[in-house]
Amino acid sequence: MMKDDGLKGKRILLSHGDGGALTRKLIEEIFYKKFYNDILIKDQDAALLPACDRPIAMTTDSFIVKPIFFPGGDIGKLAVCGTVNDLAVSGAEAKFITTAFIIEEGFKMEDLAQIVDSMWQTARECGLTIVSGDTKVVEKGSIDGIFINTTGIGVLPAGVNLGFQQIKPGDKIIISGNIGEHGVAVMASREGFSINLSSDCAPLNRITQSILKNSQGVKFMRDPTRGGVASTLKEIAISSHNVDFCINEENLPISQEVNTVCQLLGYDPLYLANEGKILAFVAPEECEKIISLMKELPYGENTCCIGEVQEGKGDVLLKTIIGGTRKLNLLSGISLPRIC
């Protein structure tokens, strides 16, 4: 996005958060300029949403990524994608989102405008309406730039009933593309490394809606964000109790750039954050059909099967390229803080 020259040099003041004239000016010139819609513009203390005769899905999240701008996105795009994706992998159709900003005194006004534009662009891509929000300004040094909190609301289509309880031995495990790219892109940007790699930050609701509409074989889905693919799989395996997940290392989609950085710095790509990937557990007879459906859509072109479900006791087993097997556990300690 081209930055608004009219905002260049301007910064957030404490008085932008006092509820007075500057607050109103900020809302009208930054937020309403992009977020305007018939629900939001009513300017009420609570958004009045249309009634729905289907189950409602709701999720909330907070975003504190550092740096705020990174290759492939920024905190605004990340906030919308992260919220939409939590609804999407639950089987819901994302409809509405609220957003609250906590902004440090002195934050650049043009950076705030760019973040708001990213949120608007991403929400429009998702078919999502921003219906409510809040802004707080805190003293310089109280936070690091800007934090964003969101709540997403969606509706569950008729007949959709996902759950880890449905995972059975023989089911296949699918990933919608290359892993570890968000973690490496943010880390490289933070440390000033020169690397030809962008975050995978992307909305996934079009993919989930397609496979749920066209196949009855989807058992359960998750988006492997913090803790990466390994931690997400382990969490599901623990909940599922009587199954193991067997993953084939040779089938894992990992780019050369991610592999190189991980080898140099000692990271395991299986534990790096993703912000635009789906882990799906599917019936074996529907696996190829679902993969084909996902490959037809943006952000799903590199979808592949990485393993299968076996009888067991809650382990995640990685079959290595050299023929061995090792257990994957939950991430222990801090790998990359401030990643989302």
C-alpha positions as CSV (number, residue, x, y, z in Angstrom):
1,M,0.0,0.0,0.0
2,M,1.2,3.5,-0.8
3,K,1.5,5.5,2.5
4,D,-0.7,8.5,2.9
5,D,1.6,11.5,2.6
6,G,-0.9,13.5,4.7
7,L,-0.1,11.4,7.7
8,K,3.7,11.5,7.3
9,G,5.4,12.7,10.4
10,K,2.3,12.5,12.5
11,R,2.2,10.4,15.6
12,I,-0.3,9.0,18.1
13,L,-0.8,11.2,21.1
14,L,-2.2,10.2,24.5
15,S,-5.1,12.6,23.8
16,H,-6.0,10.3,20.8
17,G,-7.2,7.9,23.5
18,D,-9.1,10.3,25.8
19,G,-12.5,10.0,24.2
20,G,-12.6,13.6,23.0
21,A,-12.1,15.5,19.7
22,L,-8.8,13.8,18.7
23,T,-10.3,10.4,19.4
24,R,-13.2,11.1,17.1
25,K,-10.8,12.5,14.5
26,L,-8.7,9.3,14.7
27,I,-11.8,7.1,14.3
28,E,-13.2,9.0,11.4
29,E,-9.9,9.6,9.5
30,I,-8.2,6.2,10.0
31,F,-10.7,3.5,11.0
32,Y,-14.0,4.6,9.4
33,K,-12.1,5.5,6.2
34,K,-11.5,1.8,5.6
35,F,-13.9,-0.1,7.9
36,Y,-17.1,1.7,6.9
37,N,-20.2,-0.5,6.6
38,D,-23.9,-0.3,7.5
39,I,-23.5,-2.0,10.9
40,L,-20.4,-0.2,12.1
41,I,-21.5,3.3,11.0
42,K,-24.6,3.1,13.4
43,D,-22.0,4.1,16.0
44,Q,-23.6,2.2,18.9
45,D,-22.0,0.7,21.9
46,A,-22.9,-2.7,20.7
47,A,-23.1,-4.0,17.1
48,L,-26.6,-5.2,16.2
49,L,-26.1,-8.4,14.1
50,P,-28.7,-10.2,12.1
51,A,-30.4,-13.2,13.7
52,C,-29.2,-16.6,12.7
53,D,-30.9,-20.0,12.9
54,R,-27.7,-22.0,12.8
55,P,-25.1,-22.7,15.6
56,I,-22.8,-19.7,16.1
57,A,-19.0,-20.1,16.4
58,M,-17.0,-17.5,18.2
59,T,-13.2,-17.1,18.8
60,T,-11.0,-14.4,20.3
61,D,-7.3,-13.8,19.9
62,S,-4.6,-11.2,20.5
63,F,-1.6,-10.3,18.3
64,I,1.7,-8.9,19.5
65,V,4.1,-9.9,16.6
66,K,7.5,-8.3,16.4
67,P,8.4,-6.8,14.0
68,I,5.0,-5.3,13.2
69,F,5.7,-5.3,9.5
70,F,7.3,-8.5,8.0
71,P,7.7,-10.1,4.6
72,G,4.3,-11.2,3.4
73,G,2.2,-9.2,5.9
74,D,1.9,-7.1,9.0
75,I,0.1,-7.3,12.3
76,G,-3.2,-6.1,10.7
77,K,-3.3,-8.9,8.1
78,L,-2.1,-11.4,10.7
79,A,-5.0,-10.4,13.1
80,V,-7.7,-10.9,10.5
81,C,-6.2,-14.1,9.1
82,G,-5.6,-15.6,12.5
83,T,-9.2,-15.0,13.5
84,V,-10.8,-16.2,10.3
85,N,-8.6,-19.3,10.3
86,D,-9.7,-20.3,13.8
87,L,-13.3,-20.1,12.6
88,A,-12.6,-21.8,9.3
89,V,-10.9,-25.0,10.7
90,S,-13.8,-25.3,13.2
91,G,-16.0,-25.7,10.1
92,A,-17.7,-22.3,10.5
93,E,-18.4,-19.7,7.8
94,A,-16.8,-16.4,9.1
95,K,-19.2,-13.5,9.1
96,F,-18.1,-10.8,11.5
97,I,-15.1,-9.5,13.4
98,T,-14.5,-7.0,16.1
99,T,-11.1,-5.4,16.7
100,A,-9.5,-3.5,19.5
101,F,-6.2,-1.6,19.3
102,I,-3.8,-0.8,22.1
103,I,-1.4,1.8,20.7
104,E,1.8,3.2,22.2
105,E,2.1,7.0,22.5
106,G,4.3,8.2,19.6
107,F,3.3,5.4,17.2
108,K,3.5,6.6,13.6
109,M,0.1,7.6,12.2
110,E,1.0,6.4,8.7
111,D,2.0,3.0,10.1
112,L,-1.4,2.8,11.8
113,A,-3.1,3.7,8.5
114,Q,-1.2,0.9,6.7
115,I,-2.2,-1.7,9.3
116,V,-5.8,-0.6,9.1
117,D,-5.7,-0.9,5.3
118,S,-4.2,-4.4,5.6
119,M,-7.0,-5.4,7.9
120,W,-9.6,-4.0,5.5
121,Q,-8.1,-5.7,2.4
122,T,-7.9,-9.1,4.2
123,A,-11.4,-8.8,5.6
124,R,-12.7,-8.0,2.1
125,E,-10.9,-11.0,0.7
126,C,-12.6,-13.2,3.3
127,G,-16.1,-11.8,2.9
128,L,-15.9,-10.6,6.5
129,T,-17.5,-7.5,8.0
130,I,-15.8,-5.5,10.7
131,V,-18.7,-4.6,13.0
132,S,-17.2,-3.1,16.2
133,G,-13.9,-1.9,17.7
134,D,-12.1,0.0,20.4
135,T,-8.9,2.1,20.7
136,K,-6.7,2.7,23.7
137,V,-3.6,4.8,23.8
138,V,-1.0,4.1,26.6
139,E,2.1,5.9,27.7
140,K,5.3,5.5,25.7
141,G,7.2,2.5,26.9
142,S,4.1,0.7,28.3
143,I,3.9,-1.6,25.2
144,D,5.9,-2.2,22.1
145,G,4.2,-0.2,19.4
146,I,0.8,-1.7,18.9
147,F,-1.2,-4.7,20.1
148,I,-4.5,-5.9,18.4
149,N,-7.3,-8.0,19.9
150,T,-10.0,-9.5,17.8
151,T,-13.2,-11.5,18.2
152,G,-14.5,-13.5,15.2
153,I,-18.1,-14.7,14.8
154,G,-19.3,-17.3,12.3
155,V,-22.1,-19.7,11.6
156,L,-21.9,-23.5,11.3
157,P,-23.3,-24.9,8.1
158,A,-25.9,-27.6,8.3
159,G,-24.4,-31.1,8.6
160,V,-20.9,-30.0,9.7
161,N,-19.8,-31.8,12.8
162,L,-16.1,-31.9,13.2
163,G,-14.3,-33.2,16.2
164,F,-11.2,-35.1,17.3
165,Q,-13.4,-37.9,18.6
166,Q,-14.1,-38.8,14.9
167,I,-10.5,-39.5,14.1
168,K,-10.0,-43.2,13.5
169,P,-7.1,-45.6,12.6
170,G,-6.6,-45.5,8.9
171,D,-7.5,-41.8,8.5
172,K,-5.1,-39.7,6.5
173,I,-3.3,-36.5,7.6
174,I,-3.2,-33.7,5.1
175,I,-1.3,-30.4,5.3
176,S,-2.2,-27.5,2.9
177,G,1.3,-26.5,2.0
178,N,4.9,-25.7,3.0
179,I,5.5,-25.5,6.8
180,G,7.6,-23.1,8.9
181,E,7.5,-20.2,6.6
182,H,5.9,-17.7,9.0
183,G,8.3,-18.5,11.8
184,V,11.4,-18.1,9.5
185,A,10.2,-15.0,7.8
186,V,9.4,-13.2,11.0
187,M,12.7,-14.3,12.6
188,A,14.7,-13.3,9.6
189,S,13.1,-9.9,9.5
190,R,13.6,-9.4,13.2
191,E,17.3,-10.2,13.0
192,G,18.0,-8.4,9.7
193,F,18.7,-11.5,7.7
194,S,18.5,-11.3,3.9
195,I,16.3,-14.2,2.7
196,N,14.0,-14.7,-0.2
197,L,11.0,-15.9,1.8
198,S,7.7,-14.5,2.9
199,S,5.3,-15.4,5.7
200,D,2.5,-17.8,4.7
201,C,0.0,-15.5,6.4
202,A,-3.3,-16.1,4.5
203,P,-7.0,-16.6,5.0
204,L,-8.1,-20.2,4.7
205,N,-11.9,-20.0,4.8
206,R,-12.3,-20.5,1.0
207,I,-10.5,-23.8,1.3
208,T,-12.4,-25.1,4.3
209,Q,-15.7,-24.2,2.8
210,S,-14.9,-26.0,-0.4
211,I,-13.8,-29.3,1.1
212,L,-16.7,-29.3,3.6
213,K,-19.2,-28.6,0.8
214,N,-17.9,-31.2,-1.6
215,S,-16.8,-34.0,0.7
216,Q,-18.2,-35.9,3.7
217,G,-14.7,-37.2,4.6
218,V,-13.3,-34.4,6.7
219,K,-13.1,-35.5,10.3
220,F,-11.2,-32.7,12.1
221,M,-9.1,-29.6,11.2
222,R,-6.6,-27.3,13.0
223,D,-4.3,-24.5,12.0
224,P,-0.8,-25.2,13.2
225,T,0.3,-21.8,14.5
226,R,2.4,-21.4,17.7
227,G,4.3,-24.6,18.4
228,G,4.1,-25.6,14.7
229,V,2.9,-28.9,13.2
230,A,4.5,-31.1,15.8
231,S,2.9,-29.4,18.8
232,T,-0.5,-29.2,17.1
233,L,-0.4,-32.9,16.2
234,K,0.6,-33.8,19.7
235,E,-2.2,-31.8,21.3
236,I,-4.7,-33.6,19.1
237,A,-3.2,-37.0,19.8
238,I,-3.4,-36.4,23.5
239,S,-7.1,-35.5,23.2
240,S,-7.8,-38.5,21.0
241,H,-6.4,-40.9,23.6
242,N,-6.3,-44.2,21.7
243,V,-4.6,-43.3,18.4
244,D,-1.1,-42.5,17.2
245,F,-0.2,-40.2,14.3
246,C,2.5,-41.6,12.0
247,I,4.2,-38.8,9.9
248,N,6.6,-39.5,7.0
249,E,9.5,-37.1,7.0
250,E,10.1,-37.5,3.3
251,N,6.5,-36.3,2.6
252,L,6.8,-33.1,4.7
253,P,6.6,-30.0,2.4
254,I,9.5,-27.8,3.5
255,S,11.1,-25.2,1.3
256,Q,14.8,-25.1,0.7
257,E,14.9,-21.6,2.3
258,V,13.3,-22.9,5.5
259,N,15.5,-26.0,5.6
260,T,18.7,-23.8,5.1
261,V,17.8,-21.4,7.9
262,C,16.8,-24.2,10.3
263,Q,20.1,-26.1,9.6
264,L,22.2,-22.9,10.2
265,L,20.4,-21.9,13.4
266,G,19.4,-25.2,14.9
267,Y,15.6,-24.9,14.5
268,D,13.2,-27.8,13.7
269,P,10.7,-26.7,11.0
270,L,8.1,-28.9,12.6
271,Y,8.0,-26.6,15.6
272,L,7.9,-23.3,13.7
273,A,4.8,-21.2,13.5
274,N,2.5,-21.2,10.4
275,E,-0.2,-18.6,9.7
276,G,-1.7,-20.0,6.6
277,K,-1.9,-23.8,6.8
278,I,-4.5,-26.4,7.5
279,L,-3.9,-29.7,9.1
280,A,-6.8,-32.0,8.2
281,F,-7.7,-35.5,9.2
282,V,-9.7,-37.2,6.5
283,A,-11.3,-40.5,5.6
284,P,-8.8,-42.6,3.5
285,E,-11.3,-43.0,0.6
286,E,-11.8,-39.3,0.4
287,C,-8.1,-38.3,0.7
288,E,-7.2,-37.8,-2.9
289,K,-10.5,-36.0,-3.7
290,I,-9.9,-33.5,-0.8
291,I,-6.3,-32.9,-1.8
292,S,-7.4,-32.2,-5.4
293,L,-10.1,-29.7,-4.1
294,M,-7.5,-27.9,-1.9
295,K,-4.9,-27.7,-4.7
296,E,-7.5,-25.9,-7.0
297,L,-7.7,-22.9,-4.6
298,P,-5.3,-20.1,-3.6
299,Y,-3.1,-21.0,-0.6
300,G,-3.7,-24.7,-1.2
301,E,-1.5,-25.4,-4.2
302,N,1.1,-27.5,-2.3
303,T,-1.4,-29.6,-0.4
304,C,-0.2,-33.2,0.3
305,C,-0.7,-36.2,2.6
306,I,2.0,-36.4,5.3
307,G,0.9,-39.4,7.3
308,E,-1.9,-41.5,8.7
309,V,-3.6,-42.5,11.9
310,Q,-2.9,-45.7,13.7
311,E,-4.1,-47.5,16.8
312,G,-2.0,-46.3,19.8
313,K,-1.9,-44.3,23.0
314,G,-1.5,-40.6,21.9
315,D,2.0,-40.6,20.4
316,V,3.2,-38.7,17.3
317,L,5.8,-40.7,15.5
318,L,8.1,-39.4,12.8
319,K,9.4,-41.9,10.3
320,T,12.7,-40.4,9.3
321,I,14.3,-40.4,5.9
322,I,17.1,-42.7,7.1
323,G,14.6,-45.3,8.3
324,G,14.3,-44.5,12.0
325,T,11.4,-43.4,14.1
326,R,11.3,-40.6,16.7
327,K,8.6,-39.3,18.9
328,L,7.4,-35.7,18.6
329,N,6.3,-34.0,21.7
330,L,5.0,-30.6,22.6
331,L,7.3,-27.6,22.2
332,S,9.4,-27.2,25.3
333,G,10.6,-23.7,26.2
334,I,10.5,-20.6,24.0
335,S,11.4,-21.1,20.3
336,L,10.5,-17.8,18.8
337,P,8.6,-15.4,21.1
338,R,6.3,-12.6,19.7
339,I,5.6,-14.6,16.6
340,C,1.9,-13.8,16.3
